[in-house]
Structures are given as structure tokens and as C-alpha cells.
Amino acid sequence: MKAPFYLVSELAPAMAERGHGAGINVSTMVAEYGAPGMALYGSSKAALNLLTKSWAAEYGPREVRFNAVEPGRTGTEARPVRVRI
């Protein structure tokens, strides 16, 4: 959590002064629901999601966007994604 916090505190004010900018954080679906063995990972990403929402509220009025993306599984030839029906 330190890296995104410090990066935004250094970069976002300049973007706001300039009148435009964007910040994108990479999160995970695990931040939205519990998963066995993923408590620390999921909770840290949930915290990142809340920081992203707070930054969007703080800097959005000054034309600086903040978003978090939550990519899902990606299938490859070596590891295809199997969907349960």
C-alpha cells in the first residue's frame, strides 16, 4: 500500500494543477469476495480499491481520473481456462 500511496501523493497534485491526468491501479476479483488462503492478498487489494475511489473523488473535480482494473483469468495454450457449468 505504500507504493501507490506515495506515488499518488507525488504525481496527482501536478496532474490536478495541469488540469488533466489519469491513474490506473491493478486489483483483483479477490478484493470483492473472500477466497480460501487469500486473506492478506484480497484485503490489500480491497484497500487499494478504496484508495482508488477516494482519489477519484478527491481529484476528479480537477479532471484527474482514477480507476482500478480487476483482470480475471487469462487462458494460454499451456494453461487453458476451464469453465465450470
VOVO-371078 format. One record per residue: residue in one letter; z, y, x of N, C-alpha, C, O in turn. Coordinates in steps of 0.2 Angstrom, whole numbers, padded with zeros to 4 digits, always signed. Layout:
AZYXZYXZYXZYX
...
***
This chain:
M+0000-0006+0004+0000+0000+0000+0000+0006+0004-0002+0012+0002
K+0002+0006+0010+0002+0012+0015-0005+0014+0016-0006+0020+0016
A-0009+0010+0018-0016+0012+0020-0019+0016+0014-0022+0022+0016
P-0020+0014+0008-0023+0018+0003-0019+0024+0002-0022+0030+0001
F-0013+0024+0002-0009+0030+0000-0010+0035+0006-0011+0041+0004
Y-0010+0034+0012-0011+0039+0017-0018+0041+0017-0019+0047+0019
L-0023+0037+0016-0030+0039+0016-0031+0044+0011-0035+0049+0012
V-0029+0042+0005-0030+0047-0001-0026+0053+0000-0029+0059-0001
S-0020+0053+0003-0017+0059+0004-0020+0064+0009-0020+0070+0009
E-0024+0061+0014-0028+0065+0019-0035+0067+0016-0037+0072+0018
L-0038+0063+0012-0045+0064+0011-0046+0067+0004-0050+0072+0003
A-0042+0066-0001-0043+0068-0008-0042+0076-0009-0046+0079-0012
P-0037+0079-0005-0037+0086-0006-0043+0090-0004-0045+0095-0007
A-0046+0087+0002-0053+0091+0004-0058+0089-0001-0062+0094-0002
M-0059+0083-0004-0064+0082-0009-0063+0087-0015-0067+0089-0018
A-0056+0088-0017-0055+0092-0023-0057+0099-0021-0059+0103-0026
E-0055+0101-0015-0057+0108-0013-0065+0109-0013-0067+0114-0015
R-0068+0104-0011-0076+0104-0011-0078+0104-0018-0084+0106-0020
G-0075+0101-0023-0077+0100-0030-0080+0094-0032-0083+0094-0037
H-0080+0089-0028-0083+0083-0029-0081+0077-0024-0079+0079-0019
G-0081+0071-0026-0080+0066-0022-0078+0059-0026-0078+0060-0032
A-0077+0054-0023-0076+0048-0026-0072+0043-0021-0073+0043-0015
G-0067+0039-0024-0063+0034-0021-0064+0028-0024-0063+0028-0031
I-0065+0023-0021-0065+0016-0024-0061+0011-0020-0061+0010-0014
N-0056+0008-0024-0052+0003-0022-0054-0004-0024-0056-0005-0030
V-0053-0009-0020-0055-0016-0022-0048-0019-0024-0043-0020-0020
S-0048-0022-0030-0042-0025-0033-0044-0032-0034-0049-0035-0031
T-0041-0035-0039-0042-0042-0041-0040-0043-0048-0036-0040-0051
M-0043-0048-0051-0041-0050-0058-0034-0053-0058-0031-0052-0063
V-0031-0055-0053-0024-0057-0052-0019-0052-0054-0014-0053-0055
A-0021-0046-0053-0017-0040-0054-0016-0039-0062-0011-0036-0064
E-0020-0042-0066-0020-0041-0073-0016-0047-0076-0013-0046-0082
Y-0015-0053-0073-0011-0058-0076-0008-0062-0070-0010-0062-0065
G-0003-0066-0072+0001-0070-0067-0003-0076-0065-0007-0079-0069
A-0002-0078-0059-0005-0084-0057+0000-0088-0052+0003-0084-0048
P+0000-0094-0052+0005-0098-0048+0004-0096-0040-0002-0097-0038
G+0009-0095-0037+0008-0094-0030+0005-0087-0028+0004-0086-0022
M+0004-0082-0032+0001-0076-0031+0005-0070-0033+0002-0065-0034
A+0011-0071-0033+0016-0065-0035+0015-0059-0031+0014-0054-0033
L+0016-0060-0024+0015-0054-0020+0008-0051-0020+0008-0045-0020
Y+0003-0055-0019-0004-0053-0019-0005-0049-0026-0008-0043-0026
G-0004-0052-0031-0005-0049-0038-0001-0043-0039-0004-0038-0042
S+0005-0043-0037+0009-0037-0038+0007-0031-0034+0007-0025-0036
S+0005-0032-0028+0002-0027-0023-0004-0024-0026-0005-0018-0026
K-0009-0028-0029-0015-0026-0032-0013-0022-0038-0017-0017-0040
A-0008-0024-0042-0007-0021-0048-0004-0014-0046-0005-0009-0050
A+0000-0013-0041+0002-0007-0039-0004-0002-0037-0004+0004-0038
L-0009-0005-0033-0015-0002-0031-0019+0001-0037-0021+0006-0037
N-0019-0003-0043-0022-0001-0049-0019+0005-0052-0022+0010-0054
L-0012+0005-0052-0008+0011-0055-0009+0017-0050-0010+0022-0053
L-0009+0016-0044-0011+0022-0040-0017+0025-0041-0018+0031-0041
T-0022+0020-0042-0029+0022-0043-0029+0026-0050-0033+0032-0050
K-0026+0024-0055-0026+0028-0061-0022+0034-0061-0024+0039-0063
S-0017+0035-0057-0013+0041-0055-0018+0046-0052-0018+0052-0053
W-0021+0043-0047-0026+0048-0043-0031+0050-0047-0033+0056-0047
A-0034+0046-0052-0039+0048-0056-0037+0054-0061-0040+0059-0062
A-0030+0053-0063-0028+0058-0067-0026+0065-0064-0027+0070-0066
E-0024+0064-0057-0022+0070-0053-0029+0074-0051-0029+0080-0051
Y-0034+0070-0048-0039+0073-0045-0045+0074-0050-0050+0077-0048
G-0045+0070-0055-0051+0070-0060-0053+0077-0063-0059+0079-0063
P-0048+0081-0064-0050+0088-0067-0053+0092-0062-0056+0097-0063
R-0053+0090-0055-0056+0094-0050-0062+0090-0047-0065+0091-0042
E-0065+0086-0052-0071+0082-0051-0071+0077-0045-0076+0076-0042
V-0065+0074-0044-0065+0068-0039-0063+0062-0043-0058+0062-0047
R-0068+0057-0043-0067+0051-0047-0063+0046-0042-0064+0045-0036
F-0059+0042-0046-0056+0036-0043-0057+0030-0047-0055+0031-0053
N-0059+0025-0044-0060+0018-0048-0057+0013-0044-0057+0013-0038
A-0056+0007-0047-0054+0001-0044-0059-0004-0047-0060-0005-0053
V-0062-0008-0043-0066-0014-0045-0062-0020-0044-0058-0021-0039
E-0063-0025-0048-0060-0032-0048-0065-0037-0048-0066-0040-0053
P-0068-0038-0042-0073-0043-0042-0070-0050-0044-0065-0052-0042
G-0074-0054-0047-0072-0061-0049-0075-0066-0043-0077-0064-0038
R-0075-0072-0045-0078-0077-0040-0085-0076-0039-0089-0074-0043
T-0087-0078-0033-0094-0077-0031-0096-0084-0029-0093-0087-0024
G-0101-0087-0032-0103-0094-0030-0108-0093-0024-0112-0089-0024
T-0108-0098-0020-0113-0099-0015-0115-0106-0015-0113-0110-0018
E-0120-0107-0010-0123-0114-0010-0117-0119-0008-0116-0125-0010
A-0113-0116-0003-0108-0121+0000-0102-0121-0005-0099-0127-0005
R-0101-0116-0009-0095-0117-0014-0097-0114-0021-0096-0108-0023
P-0101-0118-0025-0103-0116-0031-0097-0114-0036-0092-0118-0036
V-0098-0110-0041-0093-0108-0046-0094-0113-0051-0099-0114-0054
R-0088-0117-0053-0089-0121-0058-0085-0118-0064-0079-0116-0064
V-0088-0118-0070-0085-0115-0076-0083-0121-0080-0086-0125-0082
R-0076-0120-0082-0074-0125-0087-0075-0123-0094-0075-0117-0096
I-0077-0128-0098-0079-0126-0105-0074-0130-0110-0074-0129-0116
***
